[in-house]
């Protein structure tokens, strides 16, 4: 059985039933879709929304 994960940006993440994202930053947030396919019948898809909460560093320019 295959479980590819994709972001809506079209970037494939991995082929596992677990979505694991390393070095998370605010740009990695968004909708991720997993499609299970065992080649018998129709594939089934589900989606999750990842919200990345972060504090912005304070920058002072003088």
TALINTA-V725018 format. One record per residue. N is the residue number from 1. RES is the residue in one small letter. PSI is psi as a letter, one per 40 degrees, with the letter a starting at -180 (none if undefined). Layout:
N_RES_PSI ; N_RES_PSI
//
This chain:
1_x_i ; 2_x_i ; 3_x_g ; 4_x_h ; 5_x_h ; 6_x_i ; 7_x_i ; 8_x_e ; 9_x_e ; 10_x_e ; 11_x_h ; 12_x_h ; 13_x_d ; 14_x_i ; 15_x_g ; 16_x_i ; 17_x_e ; 18_x_h ; 19_x_h ; 20_x_h ; 21_x_h ; 22_x_i ; 23_x_f ; 24_x_h ; 25_x_i ; 26_x_d ; 27_x_e ; 28_x_e ; 29_x_i ; 30_x_a ; 31_x_h ; 32_x_h ; 33_x_h ; 34_x_h ; 35_x_h ; 36_x_h ; 37_x_h ; 38_x_e ; 39_x_e ; 40_x_h ; 41_x_a ; 42_x_i ; 43_x_i ; 44_x_h ; 45_x_i ; 46_x_i ; 47_x_i ; 48_x_i ; 49_x_h ; 50_x_h ; 51_x_h ; 52_x_h ; 53_x_h ; 54_x_i ; 55_x_h ; 56_x_h ; 57_x_i ; 58_x_h ; 59_x_h ; 60_x_h ; 61_x_h ; 62_x_none
//
